[in-house]
Amino acid sequence: MPIPNPRRRLASWIAKLTGSVASVLFPGCCRMCDQLLVDARRLPICDECLGSFPAVPPGACEVCDQPGAFDPEFPKEAAYCRDCQRHRFAFELARSYGLYEDELVRAVLLLKHE
């Protein structure tokens, strides 16, 4: 295991310190529920809202992480959705934080447009 660079460690500590001071002087609110954020963070969403997003169910496509939509004419040993079985895409692997519906859609749009 490599020994951490002292300059990087110091820079990380300074970044955390300045973020903490800024959050005390200029507290922000969660963009989803308006709860006061009491710690420094890059993502302006509280832990409760992050935990409320619907998770991707088990059995999702091994390439694109899309749930369900498996084609019965293809063998079961390859857990790929119809699109990934029939087409080649410009990416090798994709993963999702959660299902793109309801609150997660709202969070993405808020972060994208604010």
Biopython code that builds the backbone (N, CA, C, O; Angstrom):
import numpy as np
from Bio.PDB.StructureBuilder import StructureBuilder

atoms = [
    (1, "MET", "N", (0.849, -1.183, 0.000)),
    (1, "MET", "CA", (0.000, 0.000, 0.000)),
    (1, "MET", "C", (0.890, 1.241, 0.000)),
    (1, "MET", "O", (1.742, 1.385, 0.878)),
    (2, "PRO", "N", (0.707, 2.139, -0.972)),
    (2, "PRO", "CA", (1.566, 3.325, -1.051)),
    (2, "PRO", "C", (1.287, 4.293, 0.098)),
    (2, "PRO", "O", (0.164, 4.406, 0.590)),
    (3, "ILE", "N", (2.338, 4.978, 0.500)),
    (3, "ILE", "CA", (2.225, 5.992, 1.550)),
    (3, "ILE", "C", (1.646, 7.253, 0.931)),
    (3, "ILE", "O", (2.134, 7.706, -0.104)),
    (4, "PRO", "N", (0.593, 7.844, 1.554)),
    (4, "PRO", "CA", (-0.018, 9.053, 0.997)),
    (4, "PRO", "C", (0.961, 10.227, 0.955)),
    (4, "PRO", "O", (1.778, 10.409, 1.858)),
    (5, "ASN", "N", (0.861, 11.000, -0.092)),
    (5, "ASN", "CA", (1.690, 12.183, -0.279)),
    (5, "ASN", "C", (1.311, 13.217, 0.778)),
    (5, "ASN", "O", (0.131, 13.549, 0.893)),
    (6, "PRO", "N", (2.275, 13.745, 1.566)),
    (6, "PRO", "CA", (1.948, 14.730, 2.610)),
    (6, "PRO", "C", (1.283, 15.988, 2.052)),
    (6, "PRO", "O", (0.413, 16.567, 2.703)),
    (7, "ARG", "N", (1.683, 16.412, 0.856)),
    (7, "ARG", "CA", (1.062, 17.609, 0.272)),
    (7, "ARG", "C", (-0.402, 17.358, -0.063)),
    (7, "ARG", "O", (-1.252, 18.220, 0.164)),
    (8, "ARG", "N", (-0.695, 16.178, -0.601)),
    (8, "ARG", "CA", (-2.095, 15.850, -0.913)),
    (8, "ARG", "C", (-2.923, 15.760, 0.358)),
    (8, "ARG", "O", (-4.063, 16.221, 0.402)),
    (9, "ARG", "N", (-2.342, 15.164, 1.390)),
    (9, "ARG", "CA", (-3.055, 15.052, 2.652)),
    (9, "ARG", "C", (-3.343, 16.431, 3.230)),
    (9, "ARG", "O", (-4.444, 16.684, 3.720)),
    (10, "LEU", "N", (-2.355, 17.326, 3.174)),
    (10, "LEU", "CA", (-2.532, 18.692, 3.661)),
    (10, "LEU", "C", (-3.578, 19.432, 2.823)),
    (10, "LEU", "O", (-4.431, 20.131, 3.370)),
    (11, "ALA", "N", (-3.513, 19.280, 1.507)),
    (11, "ALA", "CA", (-4.479, 19.938, 0.621)),
    (11, "ALA", "C", (-5.894, 19.430, 0.894)),
    (11, "ALA", "O", (-6.848, 20.208, 0.905)),
    (12, "SER", "N", (-6.023, 18.136, 1.111)),
    (12, "SER", "CA", (-7.336, 17.559, 1.427)),
    (12, "SER", "C", (-7.864, 18.102, 2.754)),
    (12, "SER", "O", (-9.044, 18.433, 2.869)),
    (13, "TRP", "N", (-6.986, 18.191, 3.756)),
    (13, "TRP", "CA", (-7.377, 18.717, 5.057)),
    (13, "TRP", "C", (-7.807, 20.174, 4.948)),
    (13, "TRP", "O", (-8.810, 20.571, 5.540)),
    (14, "ILE", "N", (-7.055, 20.972, 4.197)),
    (14, "ILE", "CA", (-7.398, 22.395, 4.009)),
    (14, "ILE", "C", (-8.730, 22.528, 3.280)),
    (14, "ILE", "O", (-9.545, 23.379, 3.637)),
    (15, "ALA", "N", (-8.963, 21.700, 2.265)),
    (15, "ALA", "CA", (-10.225, 21.751, 1.527)),
    (15, "ALA", "C", (-11.398, 21.417, 2.441)),
    (15, "ALA", "O", (-12.440, 22.069, 2.373)),
    (16, "LYS", "N", (-11.240, 20.406, 3.296)),
    (16, "LYS", "CA", (-12.303, 20.049, 4.233)),
    (16, "LYS", "C", (-12.542, 21.169, 5.237)),
    (16, "LYS", "O", (-13.686, 21.481, 5.566)),
    (17, "LEU", "N", (-11.463, 21.769, 5.721)),
    (17, "LEU", "CA", (-11.580, 22.849, 6.692)),
    (17, "LEU", "C", (-12.293, 24.057, 6.085)),
    (17, "LEU", "O", (-13.206, 24.609, 6.698)),
    (18, "THR", "N", (-11.886, 24.466, 4.900)),
    (18, "THR", "CA", (-12.531, 25.625, 4.274)),
    (18, "THR", "C", (-13.988, 25.320, 3.931)),
    (18, "THR", "O", (-14.843, 26.198, 4.038)),
    (19, "GLY", "N", (-14.277, 24.089, 3.522)),
    (19, "GLY", "CA", (-15.662, 23.708, 3.251)),
    (19, "GLY", "C", (-16.505, 23.750, 4.508)),
    (19, "GLY", "O", (-17.656, 24.186, 4.475)),
    (20, "SER", "N", (-15.936, 23.299, 5.621)),
    (20, "SER", "CA", (-16.663, 23.330, 6.894)),
    (20, "SER", "C", (-16.915, 24.753, 7.365)),
    (20, "SER", "O", (-18.010, 25.073, 7.828)),
    (21, "VAL", "N", (-15.903, 25.609, 7.246)),
    (21, "VAL", "CA", (-16.061, 27.015, 7.635)),
    (21, "VAL", "C", (-17.106, 27.692, 6.750)),
    (21, "VAL", "O", (-17.948, 28.443, 7.242)),
    (22, "ALA", "N", (-17.049, 27.427, 5.455)),
    (22, "ALA", "CA", (-18.025, 28.022, 4.538)),
    (22, "ALA", "C", (-19.437, 27.544, 4.851)),
    (22, "ALA", "O", (-20.385, 28.324, 4.755)),
    (23, "SER", "N", (-19.595, 26.266, 5.226)),
    (23, "SER", "CA", (-20.935, 25.765, 5.529)),
    (23, "SER", "C", (-21.486, 26.368, 6.816)),
    (23, "SER", "O", (-22.702, 26.468, 6.978)),
    (24, "VAL", "N", (-20.604, 26.773, 7.737)),
    (24, "VAL", "CA", (-21.053, 27.435, 8.963)),
    (24, "VAL", "C", (-21.423, 28.885, 8.665)),
    (24, "VAL", "O", (-22.442, 29.376, 9.151)),
    (25, "LEU", "N", (-20.606, 29.570, 7.874)),
    (25, "LEU", "CA", (-20.872, 30.972, 7.557)),
    (25, "LEU", "C", (-22.010, 31.143, 6.548)),
    (25, "LEU", "O", (-22.795, 32.087, 6.642)),
    (26, "PHE", "N", (-22.092, 30.232, 5.592)),
    (26, "PHE", "CA", (-23.102, 30.301, 4.540)),
    (26, "PHE", "C", (-23.808, 28.954, 4.417)),
    (26, "PHE", "O", (-23.600, 28.238, 3.438)),
    (27, "PRO", "N", (-24.646, 28.597, 5.406)),
    (27, "PRO", "CA", (-25.283, 27.284, 5.359)),
    (27, "PRO", "C", (-26.227, 27.174, 4.165)),
    (27, "PRO", "O", (-26.914, 28.129, 3.801)),
    (28, "GLY", "N", (-26.242, 25.992, 3.570)),
    (28, "GLY", "CA", (-27.124, 25.732, 2.446)),
    (28, "GLY", "C", (-28.246, 24.810, 2.865)),
    (28, "GLY", "O", (-28.244, 24.262, 3.967)),
    (29, "CYS", "N", (-29.195, 24.649, 1.980)),
    (29, "CYS", "CA", (-30.326, 23.762, 2.223)),
    (29, "CYS", "C", (-30.346, 22.668, 1.168)),
    (29, "CYS", "O", (-29.844, 22.839, 0.057)),
    (30, "CYS", "N", (-30.924, 21.565, 1.536)),
    (30, "CYS", "CA", (-31.115, 20.465, 0.595)),
    (30, "CYS", "C", (-32.032, 20.949, -0.522)),
    (30, "CYS", "O", (-33.065, 21.565, -0.259)),
    (31, "ARG", "N", (-31.655, 20.672, -1.762)),
    (31, "ARG", "CA", (-32.449, 21.116, -2.911)),
    (31, "ARG", "C", (-33.760, 20.351, -3.048)),
    (31, "ARG", "O", (-34.652, 20.768, -3.787)),
    (32, "MET", "N", (-33.878, 19.226, -2.333)),
    (32, "MET", "CA", (-35.081, 18.411, -2.440)),
    (32, "MET", "C", (-36.106, 18.742, -1.345)),
    (32, "MET", "O", (-37.296, 18.888, -1.624)),
    (33, "CYS", "N", (-35.625, 18.860, -0.086)),
    (33, "CYS", "CA", (-36.562, 19.003, 1.034)),
    (33, "CYS", "C", (-36.358, 20.282, 1.846)),
    (33, "CYS", "O", (-37.089, 20.515, 2.809)),
    (34, "ASP", "N", (-35.391, 21.107, 1.483)),
    (34, "ASP", "CA", (-35.069, 22.359, 2.179)),
    (34, "ASP", "C", (-34.535, 22.169, 3.597)),
    (34, "ASP", "O", (-34.507, 23.129, 4.367)),
    (35, "GLN", "N", (-34.112, 20.962, 3.962)),
    (35, "GLN", "CA", (-33.486, 20.730, 5.260)),
    (35, "GLN", "C", (-32.121, 21.405, 5.265)),
    (35, "GLN", "O", (-31.408, 21.371, 4.262)),
    (36, "LEU", "N", (-31.752, 22.015, 6.383)),
    (36, "LEU", "CA", (-30.473, 22.695, 6.504)),
    (36, "LEU", "C", (-29.333, 21.687, 6.435)),
    (36, "LEU", "O", (-29.337, 20.689, 7.156)),
    (37, "LEU", "N", (-28.365, 21.945, 5.574)),
    (37, "LEU", "CA", (-27.184, 21.089, 5.457)),
    (37, "LEU", "C", (-26.130, 21.610, 6.413)),
    (37, "LEU", "O", (-25.669, 22.742, 6.268)),
    (38, "VAL", "N", (-25.743, 20.807, 7.383)),
    (38, "VAL", "CA", (-24.833, 21.267, 8.430)),
    (38, "VAL", "C", (-23.394, 20.850, 8.199)),
    (38, "VAL", "O", (-22.529, 21.136, 9.027)),
    (39, "ASP", "N", (-23.116, 20.175, 7.081)),
    (39, "ASP", "CA", (-21.741, 19.795, 6.789)),
    (39, "ASP", "C", (-21.387, 20.225, 5.374)),
    (39, "ASP", "O", (-22.258, 20.527, 4.559)),
    (40, "ALA", "N", (-20.107, 20.244, 5.109)),
    (40, "ALA", "CA", (-19.641, 20.650, 3.787)),
    (40, "ALA", "C", (-19.821, 19.486, 2.828)),
    (40, "ALA", "O", (-19.429, 18.361, 3.134)),
    (41, "ARG", "N", (-20.407, 19.747, 1.681)),
    (41, "ARG", "CA", (-20.602, 18.712, 0.676)),
    (41, "ARG", "C", (-20.697, 19.332, -0.699)),
    (41, "ARG", "O", (-21.117, 20.478, -0.856)),
    (42, "ARG", "N", (-20.303, 18.563, -1.686)),
    (42, "ARG", "CA", (-20.357, 19.041, -3.068)),
    (42, "ARG", "C", (-21.763, 18.875, -3.642)),
    (42, "ARG", "O", (-22.181, 19.646, -4.505)),
    (43, "LEU", "N", (-22.485, 17.875, -3.165)),
    (43, "LEU", "CA", (-23.825, 17.589, -3.653)),
    (43, "LEU", "C", (-24.827, 18.213, -2.687)),
    (43, "LEU", "O", (-24.875, 17.816, -1.523)),
    (44, "PRO", "N", (-25.623, 19.174, -3.133)),
    (44, "PRO", "CA", (-26.531, 19.873, -2.219)),
    (44, "PRO", "C", (-27.827, 19.110, -1.949)),
    (44, "PRO", "O", (-28.922, 19.662, -2.066)),
    (45, "ILE", "N", (-27.686, 17.835, -1.587)),
    (45, "ILE", "CA", (-28.839, 16.994, -1.254)),
    (45, "ILE", "C", (-28.510, 16.269, 0.043)),
    (45, "ILE", "O", (-27.415, 15.724, 0.188)),
    (46, "CYS", "N", (-29.447, 16.258, 0.989)),
    (46, "CYS", "CA", (-29.211, 15.639, 2.293)),
    (46, "CYS", "C", (-29.174, 14.113, 2.177)),
    (46, "CYS", "O", (-29.614, 13.544, 1.178)),
    (47, "ASP", "N", (-28.646, 13.469, 3.209)),
    (47, "ASP", "CA", (-28.513, 12.010, 3.208)),
    (47, "ASP", "C", (-29.867, 11.312, 3.148)),
    (47, "ASP", "O", (-29.990, 10.259, 2.523)),
    (48, "GLU", "N", (-30.884, 11.884, 3.787)),
    (48, "GLU", "CA", (-32.210, 11.265, 3.767)),
    (48, "GLU", "C", (-32.787, 11.248, 2.349)),
    (48, "GLU", "O", (-33.379, 10.254, 1.927)),
    (49, "CYS", "N", (-32.616, 12.334, 1.629)),
    (49, "CYS", "CA", (-33.120, 12.387, 0.253)),
    (49, "CYS", "C", (-32.319, 11.459, -0.661)),
    (49, "CYS", "O", (-32.892, 10.799, -1.528)),
    (50, "LEU", "N", (-30.998, 11.405, -0.470)),
    (50, "LEU", "CA", (-30.183, 10.485, -1.260)),
    (50, "LEU", "C", (-30.601, 9.038, -1.025)),
    (50, "LEU", "O", (-30.614, 8.233, -1.956)),
    (51, "GLY", "N", (-30.940, 8.710, 0.207)),
    (51, "GLY", "CA", (-31.364, 7.355, 0.545)),
    (51, "GLY", "C", (-32.762, 7.022, 0.082)),
    (51, "GLY", "O", (-33.144, 5.852, 0.063)),
    (52, "SER", "N", (-33.541, 8.036, -0.297)),
    (52, "SER", "CA", (-34.930, 7.784, -0.698)),
    (52, "SER", "C", (-35.084, 7.425, -2.170)),
    (52, "SER", "O", (-36.173, 7.034, -2.591)),
    (53, "PHE", "N", (-34.025, 7.546, -2.962)),
    (53, "PHE", "CA", (-34.131, 7.222, -4.383)),
    (53, "PHE", "C", (-34.300, 5.715, -4.556)),
    (53, "PHE", "O", (-33.615, 4.939, -3.890)),
    (54, "PRO", "N", (-35.205, 5.290, -5.444)),
    (54, "PRO", "CA", (-35.410, 3.842, -5.639)),
    (54, "PRO", "C", (-34.170, 3.191, -6.243)),
    (54, "PRO", "O", (-33.640, 3.655, -7.252)),
    (55, "ALA", "N", (-33.719, 2.117, -5.618)),
    (55, "ALA", "CA", (-32.510, 1.419, -6.063)),
    (55, "ALA", "C", (-32.794, 0.581, -7.310)),
    (55, "ALA", "O", (-33.931, 0.173, -7.548)),
    (56, "VAL", "N", (-31.763, 0.333, -8.094)),
    (56, "VAL", "CA", (-31.882, -0.545, -9.245)),
    (56, "VAL", "C", (-32.075, -1.963, -8.704)),
    (56, "VAL", "O", (-31.272, -2.423, -7.892)),
    (57, "PRO", "N", (-33.124, -2.661, -9.140)),
    (57, "PRO", "CA", (-33.374, -4.003, -8.600)),
    (57, "PRO", "C", (-32.333, -5.006, -9.061)),
    (57, "PRO", "O", (-31.694, -4.800, -10.093)),
    (58, "PRO", "N", (-32.152, -6.080, -8.319)),
    (58, "PRO", "CA", (-31.222, -7.111, -8.758)),
    (58, "PRO", "C", (-31.703, -7.728, -10.077)),
    (58, "PRO", "O", (-32.902, -7.757, -10.354)),
    (59, "GLY", "N", (-30.776, -8.209, -10.870)),
    (59, "GLY", "CA", (-31.142, -8.799, -12.143)),
    (59, "GLY", "C", (-31.131, -7.802, -13.282)),
    (59, "GLY", "O", (-31.674, -8.085, -14.350)),
    (60, "ALA", "N", (-30.528, -6.645, -13.082)),
    (60, "ALA", "CA", (-30.443, -5.647, -14.146)),
    (60, "ALA", "C", (-29.400, -6.087, -15.171)),
    (60, "ALA", "O", (-28.566, -6.946, -14.886)),
    (61, "CYS", "N", (-29.452, -5.501, -16.355)),
    (61, "CYS", "CA", (-28.533, -5.833, -17.435)),
    (61, "CYS", "C", (-27.090, -5.624, -16.965)),
    (61, "CYS", "O", (-26.785, -4.635, -16.298)),
    (62, "GLU", "N", (-26.209, -6.559, -17.316)),
    (62, "GLU", "CA", (-24.813, -6.479, -16.898)),
    (62, "GLU", "C", (-24.029, -5.403, -17.643)),
    (62, "GLU", "O", (-22.939, -5.030, -17.210)),
    (63, "VAL", "N", (-24.563, -4.900, -18.753)),
    (63, "VAL", "CA", (-23.860, -3.870, -19.527)),
    (63, "VAL", "C", (-24.395, -2.485, -19.197)),
    (63, "VAL", "O", (-23.633, -1.611, -18.784)),
    (64, "CYS", "N", (-25.708, -2.273, -19.377)),
    (64, "CYS", "CA", (-26.262, -0.917, -19.252)),
    (64, "CYS", "C", (-26.979, -0.663, -17.930)),
    (64, "CYS", "O", (-27.384, 0.468, -17.662)),
    (65, "ASP", "N", (-27.144, -1.695, -17.094)),
    (65, "ASP", "CA", (-27.794, -1.583, -15.787)),
    (65, "ASP", "C", (-29.287, -1.291, -15.890)),
    (65, "ASP", "O", (-29.900, -0.864, -14.912)),
    (66, "GLN", "N", (-29.877, -1.516, -17.057)),
    (66, "GLN", "CA", (-31.315, -1.320, -17.259)),
    (66, "GLN", "C", (-32.055, -2.504, -16.639)),
    (66, "GLN", "O", (-31.716, -3.652, -16.928)),
    (67, "PRO", "N", (-33.054, -2.254, -15.795)),
    (67, "PRO", "CA", (-33.767, -3.372, -15.175)),
    (67, "PRO", "C", (-34.712, -4.074, -16.163)),
    (67, "PRO", "O", (-35.297, -3.441, -17.041)),
    (68, "GLY", "N", (-34.840, -5.372, -15.998)),
    (68, "GLY", "CA", (-35.817, -6.156, -16.760)),
    (68, "GLY", "C", (-35.578, -6.169, -18.251)),
    (68, "GLY", "O", (-34.452, -5.975, -18.709)),
    (69, "ALA", "N", (-36.627, -6.395, -19.001)),
    (69, "ALA", "CA", (-36.641, -6.370, -20.471)),
    (69, "ALA", "C", (-35.703, -7.394, -21.094)),
    (69, "ALA", "O", (-35.023, -7.093, -22.075)),
    (70, "PHE", "N", (-35.658, -8.601, -20.535)),
    (70, "PHE", "CA", (-34.822, -9.648, -21.113)),
    (70, "PHE", "C", (-35.602, -10.396, -22.187)),
    (70, "PHE", "O", (-36.807, -10.611, -22.054)),
    (71, "ASP", "N", (-34.920, -10.784, -23.235)),
    (71, "ASP", "CA", (-35.537, -11.445, -24.380)),
    (71, "ASP", "C", (-35.443, -12.956, -24.190)),
    (71, "ASP", "O", (-34.344, -13.477, -24.001)),
    (72, "PRO", "N", (-36.573, -13.680, -24.236)),
    (72, "PRO", "CA", (-36.543, -15.124, -24.006)),
    (72, "PRO", "C", (-35.816, -15.914, -25.090)),
    (72, "PRO", "O", (-35.425, -17.054, -24.843)),
    (73, "GLU", "N", (-35.622, -15.346, -26.287)),
    (73, "GLU", "CA", (-34.955, -16.094, -27.347)),
    (73, "GLU", "C", (-33.435, -16.139, -27.181)),
    (73, "GLU", "O", (-32.765, -16.899, -27.880)),
    (74, "PHE", "N", (-32.886, -15.345, -26.275)),
    (74, "PHE", "CA", (-31.446, -15.361, -26.031)),
    (74, "PHE", "C", (-31.162, -16.216, -24.797)),
    (74, "PHE", "O", (-32.020, -16.321, -23.920)),
    (75, "PRO", "N", (-29.995, -16.821, -24.708)),
    (75, "PRO", "CA", (-29.689, -17.706, -23.573)),
    (75, "PRO", "C", (-29.664, -16.952, -22.243)),
    (75, "PRO", "O", (-29.308, -15.775, -22.185)),
    (76, "LYS", "N", (-30.045, -17.648, -21.188)),
    (76, "LYS", "CA", (-30.130, -17.033, -19.861)),
    (76, "LYS", "C", (-28.762, -16.806, -19.214)),
    (76, "LYS", "O", (-28.655, -15.991, -18.297)),
    (77, "GLU", "N", (-27.711, -17.507, -19.665)),
    (77, "GLU", "CA", (-26.414, -17.342, -18.995)),
    (77, "GLU", "C", (-25.851, -15.933, -19.181)),
    (77, "GLU", "O", (-25.053, -15.471, -18.364)),
    (78, "ALA", "N", (-26.262, -15.250, -20.250)),
    (78, "ALA", "CA", (-25.842, -13.865, -20.456)),
    (78, "ALA", "C", (-26.995, -12.965, -20.033)),
    (78, "ALA", "O", (-28.044, -12.951, -20.676)),
    (79, "ALA", "N", (-26.804, -12.220, -18.958)),
    (79, "ALA", "CA", (-27.871, -11.374, -18.419)),
    (79, "ALA", "C", (-27.823, -9.993, -19.058)),
    (79, "ALA", "O", (-27.531, -9.000, -18.392)),
    (80, "TYR", "N", (-28.112, -9.940, -20.350)),
    (80, "TYR", "CA", (-28.115, -8.685, -21.091)),
    (80, "TYR", "C", (-29.525, -8.370, -21.548)),
    (80, "TYR", "O", (-30.290, -9.271, -21.890)),
    (81, "CYS", "N", (-29.868, -7.088, -21.553)),
    (81, "CYS", "CA", (-31.182, -6.677, -22.032)),
    (81, "CYS", "C", (-31.243, -6.818, -23.560)),
    (81, "CYS", "O", (-30.229, -7.080, -24.206)),
    (82, "ARG", "N", (-32.420, -6.646, -24.115)),
    (82, "ARG", "CA", (-32.598, -6.791, -25.572)),
    (82, "ARG", "C", (-31.695, -5.855, -26.360)),
    (82, "ARG", "O", (-31.069, -6.265, -27.338)),
    (83, "ASP", "N", (-31.630, -4.607, -25.938)),
    (83, "ASP", "CA", (-30.812, -3.626, -26.664)),
    (83, "ASP", "C", (-29.337, -4.011, -26.666)),
    (83, "ASP", "O", (-28.675, -3.918, -27.699)),
    (84, "CYS", "N", (-28.819, -4.441, -25.523)),
    (84, "CYS", "CA", (-27.404, -4.788, -25.429)),
    (84, "CYS", "C", (-27.089, -6.098, -26.145)),
    (84, "CYS", "O", (-25.954, -6.305, -26.574)),
    (85, "GLN", "N", (-28.078, -6.988, -26.281)),
    (85, "GLN", "CA", (-27.873, -8.229, -27.014)),
    (85, "GLN", "C", (-27.843, -7.995, -28.517)),
    (85, "GLN", "O", (-27.155, -8.708, -29.248)),
    (86, "ARG", "N", (-28.575, -7.016, -28.969)),
    (86, "ARG", "CA", (-28.726, -6.796, -30.412)),
    (86, "ARG", "C", (-27.851, -5.691, -30.984)),
    (86, "ARG", "O", (-27.647, -5.646, -32.197)),
    (87, "HIS", "N", (-27.326, -4.798, -30.146)),
    (87, "HIS", "CA", (-26.571, -3.640, -30.637)),
    (87, "HIS", "C", (-25.246, -3.505, -29.892)),
    (87, "HIS", "O", (-25.095, -3.974, -28.764)),
    (88, "ARG", "N", (-24.310, -2.863, -30.541)),
    (88, "ARG", "CA", (-23.044, -2.474, -29.905)),
    (88, "ARG", "C", (-23.140, -0.986, -29.592)),
    (88, "ARG", "O", (-23.567, -0.192, -30.429)),
    (89, "PHE", "N", (-22.741, -0.622, -28.387)),
    (89, "PHE", "CA", (-22.794, 0.773, -27.974)),
    (89, "PHE", "C", (-21.376, 1.316, -27.811)),
    (89, "PHE", "O", (-20.412, 0.551, -27.809)),
    (90, "ALA", "N", (-21.253, 2.614, -27.675)),
    (90, "ALA", "CA", (-19.949, 3.271, -27.557)),
    (90, "ALA", "C", (-19.360, 3.126, -26.156)),
    (90, "ALA", "O", (-18.244, 3.584, -25.912)),
    (91, "PHE", "N", (-20.079, 2.505, -25.243)),
    (91, "PHE", "CA", (-19.569, 2.295, -23.895)),
    (91, "PHE", "C", (-19.481, 0.798, -23.616)),
    (91, "PHE", "O", (-20.174, -0.006, -24.240)),
    (92, "GLU", "N", (-18.621, 0.439, -22.674)),
    (92, "GLU", "CA", (-18.473, -0.967, -22.296)),
    (92, "GLU", "C", (-19.349, -1.336, -21.108)),
    (92, "GLU", "O", (-19.831, -2.464, -21.007)),
    (93, "LEU", "N", (-19.551, -0.371, -20.205)),
    (93, "LEU", "CA", (-20.273, -0.650, -18.975)),
    (93, "LEU", "C", (-20.872, 0.641, -18.426)),
    (93, "LEU", "O", (-20.226, 1.689, -18.449)),
    (94, "ALA", "N", (-22.091, 0.568, -17.937)),
    (94, "ALA", "CA", (-22.744, 1.723, -17.317)),
    (94, "ALA", "C", (-23.401, 1.270, -16.020)),
    (94, "ALA", "O", (-23.913, 0.154, -15.937)),
    (95, "ARG", "N", (-23.386, 2.125, -15.019)),
    (95, "ARG", "CA", (-24.046, 1.832, -13.756)),
    (95, "ARG", "C", (-24.903, 3.012, -13.360)),
    (95, "ARG", "O", (-24.569, 4.161, -13.649)),
    (96, "SER", "N", (-26.013, 2.724, -12.693)),
    (96, "SER", "CA", (-26.961, 3.751, -12.275)),
    (96, "SER", "C", (-26.949, 3.888, -10.764)),
    (96, "SER", "O", (-26.731, 2.917, -10.040)),
    (97, "TYR", "N", (-27.186, 5.102, -10.299)),
    (97, "TYR", "CA", (-27.315, 5.326, -8.862)),
    (97, "TYR", "C", (-28.651, 4.778, -8.380)),
    (97, "TYR", "O", (-28.768, 4.293, -7.254)),
    (98, "GLY", "N", (-29.651, 4.860, -9.242)),
    (98, "GLY", "CA", (-30.988, 4.380, -8.903)),
    (98, "GLY", "C", (-31.857, 4.391, -10.141)),
    (98, "GLY", "O", (-31.409, 4.752, -11.229)),
    (99, "LEU", "N", (-33.096, 3.995, -9.965)),
    (99, "LEU", "CA", (-34.044, 4.021, -11.076)),
    (99, "LEU", "C", (-34.383, 5.474, -11.415)),
    (99, "LEU", "O", (-34.675, 6.274, -10.526)),
    (100, "TYR", "N", (-34.342, 5.800, -12.675)),
    (100, "TYR", "CA", (-34.598, 7.174, -13.112)),
    (100, "TYR", "C", (-36.101, 7.404, -13.149)),
    (100, "TYR", "O", (-36.728, 7.341, -14.206)),
    (101, "GLU", "N", (-36.664, 7.670, -11.983)),
    (101, "GLU", "CA", (-38.086, 7.960, -11.853)),
    (101, "GLU", "C", (-38.315, 8.806, -10.608)),
    (101, "GLU", "O", (-37.476, 8.851, -9.708)),
    (102, "ASP", "N", (-39.432, 9.456, -10.572)),
    (102, "ASP", "CA", (-39.902, 10.246, -9.429)),
    (102, "ASP", "C", (-38.847, 11.218, -8.884)),
    (102, "ASP", "O", (-38.437, 12.147, -9.580)),
    (103, "GLU", "N", (-38.416, 11.002, -7.645)),
    (103, "GLU", "CA", (-37.518, 11.938, -6.967)),
    (103, "GLU", "C", (-36.137, 12.007, -7.599)),
    (103, "GLU", "O", (-35.508, 13.065, -7.579)),
    (104, "LEU", "N", (-35.655, 10.913, -8.155)),
    (104, "LEU", "CA", (-34.336, 10.950, -8.796)),
    (104, "LEU", "C", (-34.378, 11.812, -10.054)),
    (104, "LEU", "O", (-33.411, 12.515, -10.348)),
    (105, "VAL", "N", (-35.472, 11.770, -10.795)),
    (105, "VAL", "CA", (-35.633, 12.651, -11.963)),
    (105, "VAL", "C", (-35.609, 14.104, -11.504)),
    (105, "VAL", "O", (-34.943, 14.944, -12.110)),
    (106, "ARG", "N", (-36.325, 14.390, -10.450)),
    (106, "ARG", "CA", (-36.366, 15.758, -9.912)),
    (106, "ARG", "C", (-34.979, 16.217, -9.469)),
    (106, "ARG", "O", (-34.585, 17.352, -9.738)),
    (107, "ALA", "N", (-34.241, 15.341, -8.794)),
    (107, "ALA", "CA", (-32.896, 15.690, -8.331)),
    (107, "ALA", "C", (-31.959, 15.955, -9.498)),
    (107, "ALA", "O", (-31.193, 16.919, -9.466)),
    (108, "VAL", "N", (-32.005, 15.129, -10.515)),
    (108, "VAL", "CA", (-31.136, 15.321, -11.680)),
    (108, "VAL", "C", (-31.464, 16.634, -12.365)),
    (108, "VAL", "O", (-30.562, 17.386, -12.733)),
    (109, "LEU", "N", (-32.740, 16.913, -12.537)),
    (109, "LEU", "CA", (-33.134, 18.171, -13.201)),
    (109, "LEU", "C", (-32.749, 19.389, -12.362)),
    (109, "LEU", "O", (-32.315, 20.401, -12.912)),
    (110, "LEU", "N", (-32.900, 19.307, -11.051)),
    (110, "LEU", "CA", (-32.489, 20.420, -10.180)),
    (110, "LEU", "C", (-30.989, 20.667, -10.295)),
    (110, "LEU", "O", (-30.558, 21.812, -10.435)),
    (111, "LEU", "N", (-30.205, 19.621, -10.238)),
    (111, "LEU", "CA", (-28.756, 19.780, -10.307)),
    (111, "LEU", "C", (-28.299, 20.219, -11.686)),
    (111, "LEU", "O", (-27.300, 20.925, -11.826)),
    (112, "LYS", "N", (-29.031, 19.800, -12.694)),
    (112, "LYS", "CA", (-28.658, 20.143, -14.070)),
    (112, "LYS", "C", (-28.962, 21.602, -14.401)),
    (112, "LYS", "O", (-28.193, 22.245, -15.117)),
    (113, "HIS", "N", (-30.062, 22.128, -13.893)),
    (113, "HIS", "CA", (-30.521, 23.455, -14.298)),
    (113, "HIS", "C", (-30.335, 24.545, -13.259)),
    (113, "HIS", "O", (-30.668, 25.699, -13.531)),
    (114, "GLU", "N", (-29.818, 24.228, -12.084)),
    (114, "GLU", "CA", (-29.587, 25.276, -11.075)),
    (114, "GLU", "C", (-28.107, 25.533, -10.925)),
    (114, "GLU", "O", (-27.705, 26.378, -10.126)),
]
sb = StructureBuilder()
sb.init_structure("model")
sb.init_model(0)
sb.init_chain("A")
sb.init_seg("    ")
for serial, (resi, resn, name, xyz) in enumerate(atoms, 1):
    if name == "N":
        sb.init_residue(resn, " ", resi, " ")
    sb.init_atom(name, np.array(xyz, "f"), 0.0, 1.0, " ", f" {name:<3s}", serial, name[0])
structure = sb.get_structure()
